[in-house]
Amino acid sequence: MKNFEEKYNMFQSALEIPEPWYVFHHELAKDEKTLHIYIEYRSGAEFTCPNCGNPGCKVHDIYDQDRTWRHLDFWQYQTLLHARMPRVNCESCGKIRTVKIDWARPGAGFSLFFDYHVMSLMAEMPVAAVARKVGEHDTRLWRVFKYYVHQAMKELDVSSVTRVAIDETSRAKGHKYVTLFIDTDTKRLLFATEGKSSDVLQDFCQFLERKGVSPSQIREICSDMSPSFIAGIEANFPDASITFDKFHVMKLVNEALDKVRKHEQATEPLLKNSRYVWLKNQENLTKKQDSKFQKLKDMDLKTGRAYRIKLSLQKMWQLSPLSSDIYFDAWYDWAIRSQLEPMIKAAKSLKKHKDGILRWFITKLTNGLLEGINGLVQAAKRKARGYRSTDNFIAMIYATVNKLDLIVEP
């Protein structure tokens, strides 16, 4: 009898099962390499009401069917915990509820110790690799991961957010995107949602309202010149001023420059393989690229004219807010008289967005932080070899960008 009690006391102690629960039986299925541990509550035990917190509730009835939880392996054996769950009839609130247990989350299929183990592994490797290591389907582990991400993000305080930057990141091939919303002052990811249409701004607006924040609190938004983003901002955040990201402005001009080069190289063979000679800043050229640039820069090339137009706009960012307005208009006049169709088209597009472009001189907002974040996200995606669902991808983004501490002690 003493040996019997010591044996179960060992399991009781190792599992850290609290009173009134105790280990009353175990079975070792060697063929299945599984250890089954059965847990019961003591006769006459009282439980806390899961509805109102009343600590003195007696058992009303009990489910006959066992509930099962995967636990940490004992030795080489996969370990499963089994228990029948009592329901209590609370005299305080008049509710009949199934009790909450101390060794697992409500509705979970894993013990808290197992949660802790897999979340520790997920901090070091992709979920699919963790699934192979612990012998579980990755779908079940994703549920664990998303639960703790959700719990961590619920604690996010957005009460003081006033300035936001938005940009999209690729989820998968086929124009599948997720749009990210960053607090530019704290550098935290506030919200991520599927797509990059104007609807994503409505999603963000509703997110803020659920957090008790009025959309009117958002005073500044930085984005690219996407018509969808602009329409969404104007519809959902009418009190916010838009700053167009200066890196996207220069990207538009660089794309126009490259179109000029591509068209001209058909008649000027020296322009072949010179793309980065024109797109990079001169101080960033390699020796070979700089040598090529020196040969091309004094030639009477359309590409050279487009390059000088680009450099001229690039100098604008060094000016004062007062000078920038006059300078932009002068640059625009030069660009539309250039007789370079791609440059003319780009200049006209920038003219339509002049106010948002020049807003940078007041706010200094850019999407540079988001570009860095996008690099982190895409690196994680490559490491995991992609994600099956948008929900999984977004959970990974939250954890990666906000460096969430998801390893919760059981």
Contacts in CASP RR format, 6 or more apart in sequence:
PFRMAT RR
TARGET T0000
AUTHOR 0000-0000-0000
METHOD contacts of the structure
MODEL  1
MKNFEEKYNMFQSALEIPEPWYVFHHELAKDEKTLHIYIEYRSGAEFTCP
NCGNPGCKVHDIYDQDRTWRHLDFWQYQTLLHARMPRVNCESCGKIRTVK
IDWARPGAGFSLFFDYHVMSLMAEMPVAAVARKVGEHDTRLWRVFKYYVH
QAMKELDVSSVTRVAIDETSRAKGHKYVTLFIDTDTKRLLFATEGKSSDV
LQDFCQFLERKGVSPSQIREICSDMSPSFIAGIEANFPDASITFDKFHVM
KLVNEALDKVRKHEQATEPLLKNSRYVWLKNQENLTKKQDSKFQKLKDMD
LKTGRAYRIKLSLQKMWQLSPLSSDIYFDAWYDWAIRSQLEPMIKAAKSL
KKHKDGILRWFITKLTNGLLEGINGLVQAAKRKARGYRSTDNFIAMIYAT
VNKLDLIVEP
8 22 0 8 1.000
8 23 0 8 1.000
8 24 0 8 1.000
8 26 0 8 1.000
11 23 0 8 1.000
11 26 0 8 1.000
11 37 0 8 1.000
12 22 0 8 1.000
12 23 0 8 1.000
14 74 0 8 1.000
15 23 0 8 1.000
15 37 0 8 1.000
15 71 0 8 1.000
15 81 0 8 1.000
15 103 0 8 1.000
16 103 0 8 1.000
17 23 0 8 1.000
17 39 0 8 1.000
17 102 0 8 1.000
17 103 0 8 1.000
18 102 0 8 1.000
19 42 0 8 1.000
19 45 0 8 1.000
20 41 0 8 1.000
20 42 0 8 1.000
20 44 0 8 1.000
20 45 0 8 1.000
20 46 0 8 1.000
20 47 0 8 1.000
21 39 0 8 1.000
21 40 0 8 1.000
21 41 0 8 1.000
21 42 0 8 1.000
21 83 0 8 1.000
21 101 0 8 1.000
21 102 0 8 1.000
22 39 0 8 1.000
22 40 0 8 1.000
22 41 0 8 1.000
22 42 0 8 1.000
23 37 0 8 1.000
23 38 0 8 1.000
23 39 0 8 1.000
24 38 0 8 1.000
24 39 0 8 1.000
24 40 0 8 1.000
25 37 0 8 1.000
25 38 0 8 1.000
26 35 0 8 1.000
26 36 0 8 1.000
26 37 0 8 1.000
26 38 0 8 1.000
27 35 0 8 1.000
27 36 0 8 1.000
27 38 0 8 1.000
28 34 0 8 1.000
28 35 0 8 1.000
28 36 0 8 1.000
28 77 0 8 1.000
29 35 0 8 1.000
29 36 0 8 1.000
33 76 0 8 1.000
33 77 0 8 1.000
33 78 0 8 1.000
34 77 0 8 1.000
34 78 0 8 1.000
34 79 0 8 1.000
34 80 0 8 1.000
35 74 0 8 1.000
35 77 0 8 1.000
35 78 0 8 1.000
35 79 0 8 1.000
35 80 0 8 1.000
36 79 0 8 1.000
36 80 0 8 1.000
36 82 0 8 1.000
37 71 0 8 1.000
37 79 0 8 1.000
37 80 0 8 1.000
37 81 0 8 1.000
37 82 0 8 1.000
38 66 0 8 1.000
38 82 0 8 1.000
38 83 0 8 1.000
39 81 0 8 1.000
39 82 0 8 1.000
39 83 0 8 1.000
40 83 0 8 1.000
40 84 0 8 1.000
41 47 0 8 1.000
41 59 0 8 1.000
41 86 0 8 1.000
44 58 0 8 1.000
44 59 0 8 1.000
45 59 0 8 1.000
46 55 0 8 1.000
46 56 0 8 1.000
46 57 0 8 1.000
46 58 0 8 1.000
47 56 0 8 1.000
47 57 0 8 1.000
47 59 0 8 1.000
47 86 0 8 1.000
47 88 0 8 1.000
47 99 0 8 1.000
48 54 0 8 1.000
48 55 0 8 1.000
48 56 0 8 1.000
48 57 0 8 1.000
48 99 0 8 1.000
48 100 0 8 1.000
49 55 0 8 1.000
49 56 0 8 1.000
49 57 0 8 1.000
49 88 0 8 1.000
49 90 0 8 1.000
49 92 0 8 1.000
49 93 0 8 1.000
49 95 0 8 1.000
49 97 0 8 1.000
50 97 0 8 1.000
50 98 0 8 1.000
50 99 0 8 1.000
50 100 0 8 1.000
51 90 0 8 1.000
51 93 0 8 1.000
51 95 0 8 1.000
51 97 0 8 1.000
52 90 0 8 1.000
52 92 0 8 1.000
52 93 0 8 1.000
52 95 0 8 1.000
53 92 0 8 1.000
54 90 0 8 1.000
54 91 0 8 1.000
54 92 0 8 1.000
54 93 0 8 1.000
57 88 0 8 1.000
57 89 0 8 1.000
57 90 0 8 1.000
57 91 0 8 1.000
58 88 0 8 1.000
58 89 0 8 1.000
59 86 0 8 1.000
59 87 0 8 1.000
59 88 0 8 1.000
60 86 0 8 1.000
60 87 0 8 1.000
60 88 0 8 1.000
60 89 0 8 1.000
60 96 0 8 1.000
61 86 0 8 1.000
61 87 0 8 1.000
62 84 0 8 1.000
62 85 0 8 1.000
62 86 0 8 1.000
62 87 0 8 1.000
63 84 0 8 1.000
63 85 0 8 1.000
63 86 0 8 1.000
63 87 0 8 1.000
63 98 0 8 1.000
64 84 0 8 1.000
65 84 0 8 1.000
66 82 0 8 1.000
66 83 0 8 1.000
66 84 0 8 1.000
67 82 0 8 1.000
67 83 0 8 1.000
67 84 0 8 1.000
67 85 0 8 1.000
68 80 0 8 1.000
68 81 0 8 1.000
68 82 0 8 1.000
68 109 0 8 1.000
69 80 0 8 1.000
69 81 0 8 1.000
69 103 0 8 1.000
69 104 0 8 1.000
69 108 0 8 1.000
69 109 0 8 1.000
69 110 0 8 1.000
69 111 0 8 1.000
69 114 0 8 1.000
70 78 0 8 1.000
70 79 0 8 1.000
70 80 0 8 1.000
70 109 0 8 1.000
70 110 0 8 1.000
70 111 0 8 1.000
70 114 0 8 1.000
70 136 0 8 1.000
71 79 0 8 1.000
71 80 0 8 1.000
71 81 0 8 1.000
71 110 0 8 1.000
71 111 0 8 1.000
71 113 0 8 1.000
71 114 0 8 1.000
72 79 0 8 1.000
72 111 0 8 1.000
72 113 0 8 1.000
72 114 0 8 1.000
72 117 0 8 1.000
73 79 0 8 1.000
78 135 0 8 1.000
81 103 0 8 1.000
81 104 0 8 1.000
81 111 0 8 1.000
83 101 0 8 1.000
85 98 0 8 1.000
85 99 0 8 1.000
85 101 0 8 1.000
86 98 0 8 1.000
86 99 0 8 1.000
87 96 0 8 1.000
87 97 0 8 1.000
87 98 0 8 1.000
87 99 0 8 1.000
88 96 0 8 1.000
88 97 0 8 1.000
88 99 0 8 1.000
89 95 0 8 1.000
89 96 0 8 1.000
90 96 0 8 1.000
90 97 0 8 1.000
100 106 0 8 1.000
103 111 0 8 1.000
103 112 0 8 1.000
103 113 0 8 1.000
103 410 0 8 1.000
104 110 0 8 1.000
104 111 0 8 1.000
104 112 0 8 1.000
105 112 0 8 1.000
105 115 0 8 1.000
105 147 0 8 1.000
108 115 0 8 1.000
108 144 0 8 1.000
108 147 0 8 1.000
109 140 0 8 1.000
110 118 0 8 1.000
110 140 0 8 1.000
110 144 0 8 1.000
111 410 0 8 1.000
112 410 0 8 1.000
113 410 0 8 1.000
115 144 0 8 1.000
115 148 0 8 1.000
115 408 0 8 1.000
115 410 0 8 1.000
116 407 0 8 1.000
116 408 0 8 1.000
116 409 0 8 1.000
116 410 0 8 1.000
117 134 0 8 1.000
118 130 0 8 1.000
118 134 0 8 1.000
118 136 0 8 1.000
118 141 0 8 1.000
118 144 0 8 1.000
119 144 0 8 1.000
119 145 0 8 1.000
119 148 0 8 1.000
119 406 0 8 1.000
119 407 0 8 1.000
119 408 0 8 1.000
120 407 0 8 1.000
121 130 0 8 1.000
121 133 0 8 1.000
121 134 0 8 1.000
122 130 0 8 1.000
122 141 0 8 1.000
122 145 0 8 1.000
122 406 0 8 1.000
123 406 0 8 1.000
123 407 0 8 1.000
125 133 0 8 1.000
126 383 0 8 1.000
126 384 0 8 1.000
126 385 0 8 1.000
127 138 0 8 1.000
127 141 0 8 1.000
127 142 0 8 1.000
127 145 0 8 1.000
127 384 0 8 1.000
127 392 0 8 1.000
128 138 0 8 1.000
128 384 0 8 1.000
128 385 0 8 1.000
130 138 0 8 1.000
130 141 0 8 1.000
131 137 0 8 1.000
131 138 0 8 1.000
131 141 0 8 1.000
134 141 0 8 1.000
142 392 0 8 1.000
142 395 0 8 1.000
145 395 0 8 1.000
145 399 0 8 1.000
145 406 0 8 1.000
146 391 0 8 1.000
146 392 0 8 1.000
146 395 0 8 1.000
148 404 0 8 1.000
148 406 0 8 1.000
148 408 0 8 1.000
149 395 0 8 1.000
149 398 0 8 1.000
149 399 0 8 1.000
149 404 0 8 1.000
149 406 0 8 1.000
150 395 0 8 1.000
152 398 0 8 1.000
152 399 0 8 1.000
152 402 0 8 1.000
152 404 0 8 1.000
152 405 0 8 1.000
152 406 0 8 1.000
153 398 0 8 1.000
153 402 0 8 1.000
153 404 0 8 1.000
156 188 0 8 1.000
156 190 0 8 1.000
156 402 0 8 1.000
158 183 0 8 1.000
158 190 0 8 1.000
158 208 0 8 1.000
158 211 0 8 1.000
158 213 0 8 1.000
159 211 0 8 1.000
159 212 0 8 1.000
159 213 0 8 1.000
161 183 0 8 1.000
161 185 0 8 1.000
161 186 0 8 1.000
161 190 0 8 1.000
161 208 0 8 1.000
161 213 0 8 1.000
161 217 0 8 1.000
161 218 0 8 1.000
162 185 0 8 1.000
162 217 0 8 1.000
162 218 0 8 1.000
162 219 0 8 1.000
162 220 0 8 1.000
163 183 0 8 1.000
163 184 0 8 1.000
163 185 0 8 1.000
163 218 0 8 1.000
163 219 0 8 1.000
163 220 0 8 1.000
163 221 0 8 1.000
163 222 0 8 1.000
163 363 0 8 1.000
163 365 0 8 1.000
164 181 0 8 1.000
164 182 0 8 1.000
164 183 0 8 1.000
164 184 0 8 1.000
164 190 0 8 1.000
164 204 0 8 1.000
164 218 0 8 1.000
164 220 0 8 1.000
164 221 0 8 1.000
164 222 0 8 1.000
165 181 0 8 1.000
165 182 0 8 1.000
165 184 0 8 1.000
165 221 0 8 1.000
165 222 0 8 1.000
165 223 0 8 1.000
165 245 0 8 1.000
165 365 0 8 1.000
165 366 0 8 1.000
165 367 0 8 1.000
165 369 0 8 1.000
165 370 0 8 1.000
166 179 0 8 1.000
166 180 0 8 1.000
166 181 0 8 1.000
166 182 0 8 1.000
166 200 0 8 1.000
166 201 0 8 1.000
166 204 0 8 1.000
166 221 0 8 1.000
166 222 0 8 1.000
166 223 0 8 1.000
166 229 0 8 1.000
166 367 0 8 1.000
166 370 0 8 1.000
167 179 0 8 1.000
167 180 0 8 1.000
167 223 0 8 1.000
167 224 0 8 1.000
167 245 0 8 1.000
167 367 0 8 1.000
167 370 0 8 1.000
167 371 0 8 1.000
167 374 0 8 1.000
168 177 0 8 1.000
168 178 0 8 1.000
168 179 0 8 1.000
168 180 0 8 1.000
168 195 0 8 1.000
168 196 0 8 1.000
169 177 0 8 1.000
169 178 0 8 1.000
169 179 0 8 1.000
169 180 0 8 1.000
169 373 0 8 1.000
169 374 0 8 1.000
169 377 0 8 1.000
169 378 0 8 1.000
169 397 0 8 1.000
170 176 0 8 1.000
170 177 0 8 1.000
170 378 0 8 1.000
171 177 0 8 1.000
171 178 0 8 1.000
171 194 0 8 1.000
171 381 0 8 1.000
171 387 0 8 1.000
171 390 0 8 1.000
171 393 0 8 1.000
172 386 0 8 1.000
172 387 0 8 1.000
176 195 0 8 1.000
176 390 0 8 1.000
177 194 0 8 1.000
177 195 0 8 1.000
177 196 0 8 1.000
178 192 0 8 1.000
178 193 0 8 1.000
178 194 0 8 1.000
178 195 0 8 1.000
178 390 0 8 1.000
178 393 0 8 1.000
178 394 0 8 1.000
178 397 0 8 1.000
179 192 0 8 1.000
179 193 0 8 1.000
179 194 0 8 1.000
179 195 0 8 1.000
179 196 0 8 1.000
179 200 0 8 1.000
180 189 0 8 1.000
180 191 0 8 1.000
180 192 0 8 1.000
180 370 0 8 1.000
180 373 0 8 1.000
180 397 0 8 1.000
180 401 0 8 1.000
181 189 0 8 1.000
181 190 0 8 1.000
181 191 0 8 1.000
181 192 0 8 1.000
181 204 0 8 1.000
182 188 0 8 1.000
182 189 0 8 1.000
182 190 0 8 1.000
182 369 0 8 1.000
182 370 0 8 1.000
182 373 0 8 1.000
183 190 0 8 1.000
184 220 0 8 1.000
184 222 0 8 1.000
184 365 0 8 1.000
184 369 0 8 1.000
187 369 0 8 1.000
188 401 0 8 1.000
188 402 0 8 1.000
189 373 0 8 1.000
189 397 0 8 1.000
189 398 0 8 1.000
189 401 0 8 1.000
189 402 0 8 1.000
190 204 0 8 1.000
190 207 0 8 1.000
191 203 0 8 1.000
191 204 0 8 1.000
191 207 0 8 1.000
192 394 0 8 1.000
192 397 0 8 1.000
192 398 0 8 1.000
193 200 0 8 1.000
193 203 0 8 1.000
193 204 0 8 1.000
193 394 0 8 1.000
194 200 0 8 1.000
194 390 0 8 1.000
194 394 0 8 1.000
196 226 0 8 1.000
196 228 0 8 1.000
196 229 0 8 1.000
197 228 0 8 1.000
198 228 0 8 1.000
198 229 0 8 1.000
198 231 0 8 1.000
198 232 0 8 1.000
198 235 0 8 1.000
199 232 0 8 1.000
200 229 0 8 1.000
200 232 0 8 1.000
201 229 0 8 1.000
201 232 0 8 1.000
201 233 0 8 1.000
201 235 0 8 1.000
201 236 0 8 1.000
201 237 0 8 1.000
202 232 0 8 1.000
202 235 0 8 1.000
202 236 0 8 1.000
204 236 0 8 1.000
205 215 0 8 1.000
205 236 0 8 1.000
205 237 0 8 1.000
208 214 0 8 1.000
208 215 0 8 1.000
208 217 0 8 1.000
208 218 0 8 1.000
209 215 0 8 1.000
215 236 0 8 1.000
215 237 0 8 1.000
215 239 0 8 1.000
216 239 0 8 1.000
218 237 0 8 1.000
218 239 0 8 1.000
218 240 0 8 1.000
219 239 0 8 1.000
219 240 0 8 1.000
219 241 0 8 1.000
220 240 0 8 1.000
220 241 0 8 1.000
220 243 0 8 1.000
220 363 0 8 1.000
220 365 0 8 1.000
221 233 0 8 1.000
221 237 0 8 1.000
221 240 0 8 1.000
221 241 0 8 1.000
221 242 0 8 1.000
221 243 0 8 1.000
222 242 0 8 1.000
222 243 0 8 1.000
222 244 0 8 1.000
222 245 0 8 1.000
222 363 0 8 1.000
222 365 0 8 1.000
222 366 0 8 1.000
222 367 0 8 1.000
223 229 0 8 1.000
223 230 0 8 1.000
223 233 0 8 1.000
223 242 0 8 1.000
223 243 0 8 1.000
223 244 0 8 1.000
223 245 0 8 1.000
223 367 0 8 1.000
224 244 0 8 1.000
224 245 0 8 1.000
224 248 0 8 1.000
224 367 0 8 1.000
225 244 0 8 1.000
225 248 0 8 1.000
225 249 0 8 1.000
225 252 0 8 1.000
225 349 0 8 1.000
225 353 0 8 1.000
230 242 0 8 1.000
233 240 0 8 1.000
233 242 0 8 1.000
241 356 0 8 1.000
241 359 0 8 1.000
241 363 0 8 1.000
242 356 0 8 1.000
242 359 0 8 1.000
243 356 0 8 1.000
243 359 0 8 1.000
243 360 0 8 1.000
243 362 0 8 1.000
243 363 0 8 1.000
243 365 0 8 1.000
244 353 0 8 1.000
244 356 0 8 1.000
244 357 0 8 1.000
244 359 0 8 1.000
244 360 0 8 1.000
245 365 0 8 1.000
245 366 0 8 1.000
245 367 0 8 1.000
245 368 0 8 1.000
246 317 0 8 1.000
246 357 0 8 1.000
246 360 0 8 1.000
246 366 0 8 1.000
247 366 0 8 1.000
247 367 0 8 1.000
247 368 0 8 1.000
247 371 0 8 1.000
248 367 0 8 1.000
249 313 0 8 1.000
249 350 0 8 1.000
249 357 0 8 1.000
250 310 0 8 1.000
250 313 0 8 1.000
250 314 0 8 1.000
252 346 0 8 1.000
252 349 0 8 1.000
252 350 0 8 1.000
253 309 0 8 1.000
253 310 0 8 1.000
253 313 0 8 1.000
253 343 0 8 1.000
253 346 0 8 1.000
253 350 0 8 1.000
254 279 0 8 1.000
254 310 0 8 1.000
255 342 0 8 1.000
255 346 0 8 1.000
256 306 0 8 1.000
256 340 0 8 1.000
256 342 0 8 1.000
256 343 0 8 1.000
256 345 0 8 1.000
256 346 0 8 1.000
257 278 0 8 1.000
257 279 0 8 1.000
257 303 0 8 1.000
257 306 0 8 1.000
257 307 0 8 1.000
257 309 0 8 1.000
257 310 0 8 1.000
257 342 0 8 1.000
257 343 0 8 1.000
258 275 0 8 1.000
258 278 0 8 1.000
258 279 0 8 1.000
259 342 0 8 1.000
260 302 0 8 1.000
260 303 0 8 1.000
260 306 0 8 1.000
260 340 0 8 1.000
260 342 0 8 1.000
260 343 0 8 1.000
261 271 0 8 1.000
261 274 0 8 1.000
261 275 0 8 1.000
261 278 0 8 1.000
261 303 0 8 1.000
261 306 0 8 1.000
263 302 0 8 1.000
264 271 0 8 1.000
264 301 0 8 1.000
264 302 0 8 1.000
264 303 0 8 1.000
265 271 0 8 1.000
265 272 0 8 1.000
265 274 0 8 1.000
268 301 0 8 1.000
270 295 0 8 1.000
270 296 0 8 1.000
270 299 0 8 1.000
271 296 0 8 1.000
271 301 0 8 1.000
271 303 0 8 1.000
274 292 0 8 1.000
274 293 0 8 1.000
274 296 0 8 1.000
274 303 0 8 1.000
276 285 0 8 1.000
276 289 0 8 1.000
277 285 0 8 1.000
277 289 0 8 1.000
277 292 0 8 1.000
277 293 0 8 1.000
277 296 0 8 1.000
278 303 0 8 1.000
278 304 0 8 1.000
278 306 0 8 1.000
278 307 0 8 1.000
278 310 0 8 1.000
280 289 0 8 1.000
282 290 0 8 1.000
282 293 0 8 1.000
285 293 0 8 1.000
296 303 0 8 1.000
296 304 0 8 1.000
297 304 0 8 1.000
297 307 0 8 1.000
302 340 0 8 1.000
305 338 0 8 1.000
305 340 0 8 1.000
306 338 0 8 1.000
306 340 0 8 1.000
306 342 0 8 1.000
306 343 0 8 1.000
309 331 0 8 1.000
309 334 0 8 1.000
309 335 0 8 1.000
309 338 0 8 1.000
309 340 0 8 1.000
309 343 0 8 1.000
312 331 0 8 1.000
312 334 0 8 1.000
313 331 0 8 1.000
316 324 0 8 1.000
316 327 0 8 1.000
316 328 0 8 1.000
316 331 0 8 1.000
317 360 0 8 1.000
319 327 0 8 1.000
319 361 0 8 1.000
320 361 0 8 1.000
321 358 0 8 1.000
321 361 0 8 1.000
321 362 0 8 1.000
324 358 0 8 1.000
324 361 0 8 1.000
325 358 0 8 1.000
328 354 0 8 1.000
328 357 0 8 1.000
328 358 0 8 1.000
331 347 0 8 1.000
332 347 0 8 1.000
332 350 0 8 1.000
332 351 0 8 1.000
335 343 0 8 1.000
335 344 0 8 1.000
335 346 0 8 1.000
335 347 0 8 1.000
336 344 0 8 1.000
336 347 0 8 1.000
336 348 0 8 1.000
338 344 0 8 1.000
350 357 0 8 1.000
359 365 0 8 1.000
360 366 0 8 1.000
373 401 0 8 1.000
376 400 0 8 1.000
376 401 0 8 1.000
377 396 0 8 1.000
377 397 0 8 1.000
377 400 0 8 1.000
377 401 0 8 1.000
380 396 0 8 1.000
380 400 0 8 1.000
381 387 0 8 1.000
381 393 0 8 1.000
381 396 0 8 1.000
384 396 0 8 1.000
386 393 0 8 1.000
387 393 0 8 1.000
387 396 0 8 1.000
398 404 0 8 1.000
399 406 0 8 1.000
END
